[in-house]
Amino acid sequence: MALIARRLAGHLARGFVMILVVATISFFIINNIPGDPMAARYEKLVEQGMSPEAAAQAVKVLYGFLPDGTLWQQYTDYMTGLLHLDLGMSVSRPGTPVLDVLTDAAKWTVLPVLVGTLLSFLVGIVLGVYAAIKRTGKLGDALAISGSLLHGIPQYVLAMLLVVIFATLIPILPADGTVDILFEPGFNAGYLGSLAEHAVLPVVTYALSAYGGWILAMKSSVVTVLGDDFILAAELRGMKRSIVFRYIARNAILPLFTMLALSLGLLLGGAVFIEKIFNYPGLGWLLISGVQDRDYGLMGGAFLLITVGTIIANIVADLFYTVIDPRVRSGEEGS
Amino acid sequence: MSATLIPEAAPAASAMRRNFWNGVWRVMKRKPSRMAGVVIIAGFIVMAVIGPILLPEHLPGNASAITQPPSWDHWFGTDPQGRDVTSLVIKGSRYVLLTALVTAIITVVAGTAIGLFSGFKRGRWDTVLMRLTDMKLTIPGLPLLLVLATVWKFGNPLQMGLVLGLLGWGGVARAVRSQTLSLRERGFIEAARGLGLSTTHIIGRELLPSMAPYIAMNMLIAVTGAVYSQVGLFFLGVLPYESDNWGVMLNLAVFQAGAMITPNALGYLLAPLLAILLLTLGIVLVVDAMDEIFNPRLREE
């Protein structure tokens, strides 16, 4: 337990530094956008008859810092705002704080990403074991090739192909938005059914784009374990196949849990493409619309939140790994 | 002593090089799929170098034939301005490949240098560099590129390649470092050190050649990654539309011509998609040969 606590402390410290770095990056980008949108807004407000002080305050509400302060002052203003979870106000959605827009959108990213990841993890692992055991046969070959192919195709190509096939050529699934507007929002079958129906293609895209990685990794992991002495020993002692199988699976699956973190991070980043193509209003979608609508507070906030999500996923996966692997748990010093 | 060595070393080195290329050729010949990969990549390179020279700078549009389905005149149909889609793909290939090349060079040079330095020196610098690498690997690359796109317009493929390269060396640095750490404990490195050979010699002549397959493989992965991210960035529509890039075509096909709804524009969407898939396929087929080229034990029959 002490080890886990120490690891957690280390992770949290590193995560904090990372967030600081990313926040600094987004501050400098917002501060250096060509055309100086802040100054333009400030001048427009002054022209509309606002006093310079009030106009400066109004700009600060939007961007998180005063338009005419020194760089250091602007930076500390921005960071203090972040510490108070104040990400400014959205420009493209007047009167709404960026934080509200983001928390609203987060569910459309987090749920499909999680479901897609778990789905691809389970399917990829089961088929990966199969591909390893049957690696000399035709079926094993076919599974490995399917893995390499899906691993190689970029997410947006996959998403577009799925839309063309399942929404245009054979129109059986919706590929636009999160729910049919015809249904009354609430806890009724029509609404929930429509939600589920709209989620199918995005979730399948997430799952397919991650599946290739899982099946390939699981296959090579199982092949490595199969060569280990303890498997041979177990077989020689005449243990039941099912027990030997459990030995193999338990040992082979361990390294894959570290990959889980990377995969979650990758999928969160990939949400940009999938949400754009399926018009699914999650964090990635907000990030793009922030860039396109010149809503820089929203852009910075979405970027920060996606990064924080990736960092948290990394920490959780590493701790999870510590808990399930007895060798790491009892080891005096983890790497 | 060294004076007599130098004239001998030069022909030996050139003979080694000739042997190497002979080996490459033998390995490539062994499987037809590898030759196919080489042919595909060579085809794309020819297309990128010669294609834009043969085509006019501004492709002629035909207002009476906009968004046509594929036909004999236009193999993949025409775009909403009546331009030939095939020519657009050919023109776009230069930006795509040039960016990929620049990215690959920067990724490999920076990644290898940092990984080697880190793994060879170890100690404090190693810790600092690897923490930095971890950070780079944790920040999701695509969202960062999107945010950068507000400041940078990437009008020029070299700029795009530079940014992608600077963002992308983390993976290579990790791989090279772990290779260096395990190789430096092996007998031949210790023997070289025992002979009093210089660090430059040990790194240049002993370490790097043994890591060559990893580096070559990582370079090809970097090329595919660069193709995907730049086309993706243009596809998302956050960069100017004037550039000749497959991503611009994808964006216009999906969000302007409605290629995912109207079958007429399907060719406009499929042409750049096929180009991406074909290029990836070529690279994947060649990667398969890398291990055999650089691993002498696999090369001997």
Boltz contact constraints between the chains, C-beta under 6 A:
constraints:
  - contact:
      token1: [A, 18]
      token2: [B, 135]
      max_distance: 6.0
  - contact:
      token1: [A, 29]
      token2: [B, 147]
      max_distance: 6.0
  - contact:
      token1: [A, 29]
      token2: [B, 151]
      max_distance: 6.0
  - contact:
      token1: [A, 32]
      token2: [B, 151]
      max_distance: 6.0
  - contact:
      token1: [A, 33]
      token2: [B, 150]
      max_distance: 6.0
  - contact:
      token1: [A, 152]
      token2: [B, 280]
      max_distance: 6.0
  - contact:
      token1: [A, 152]
      token2: [B, 284]
      max_distance: 6.0
  - contact:
      token1: [A, 154]
      token2: [B, 228]
      max_distance: 6.0
  - contact:
      token1: [A, 156]
      token2: [B, 232]
      max_distance: 6.0
  - contact:
      token1: [A, 157]
      token2: [B, 273]
      max_distance: 6.0
  - contact:
      token1: [A, 163]
      token2: [B, 260]
      max_distance: 6.0
  - contact:
      token1: [A, 164]
      token2: [B, 260]
      max_distance: 6.0
  - contact:
      token1: [A, 168]
      token2: [B, 260]
      max_distance: 6.0
  - contact:
      token1: [A, 269]
      token2: [B, 140]
      max_distance: 6.0
  - contact:
      token1: [A, 269]
      token2: [B, 142]
      max_distance: 6.0
  - contact:
      token1: [A, 269]
      token2: [B, 143]
      max_distance: 6.0
  - contact:
      token1: [A, 272]
      token2: [B, 142]
      max_distance: 6.0
  - contact:
      token1: [A, 276]
      token2: [B, 236]
      max_distance: 6.0
  - contact:
      token1: [A, 287]
      token2: [B, 143]
      max_distance: 6.0
  - contact:
      token1: [A, 287]
      token2: [B, 146]
      max_distance: 6.0
  - contact:
      token1: [A, 288]
      token2: [B, 236]
      max_distance: 6.0
  - contact:
      token1: [A, 291]
      token2: [B, 146]
      max_distance: 6.0
  - contact:
      token1: [A, 291]
      token2: [B, 150]
      max_distance: 6.0
  - contact:
      token1: [A, 291]
      token2: [B, 238]
      max_distance: 6.0
  - contact:
      token1: [A, 303]
      token2: [B, 143]
      max_distance: 6.0
  - contact:
      token1: [A, 303]
      token2: [B, 147]
      max_distance: 6.0
  - contact:
      token1: [A, 306]
      token2: [B, 140]
      max_distance: 6.0
  - contact:
      token1: [A, 306]
      token2: [B, 143]
      max_distance: 6.0
  - contact:
      token1: [A, 307]
      token2: [B, 139]
      max_distance: 6.0
  - contact:
      token1: [A, 310]
      token2: [B, 138]
      max_distance: 6.0
  - contact:
      token1: [A, 310]
      token2: [B, 140]
      max_distance: 6.0
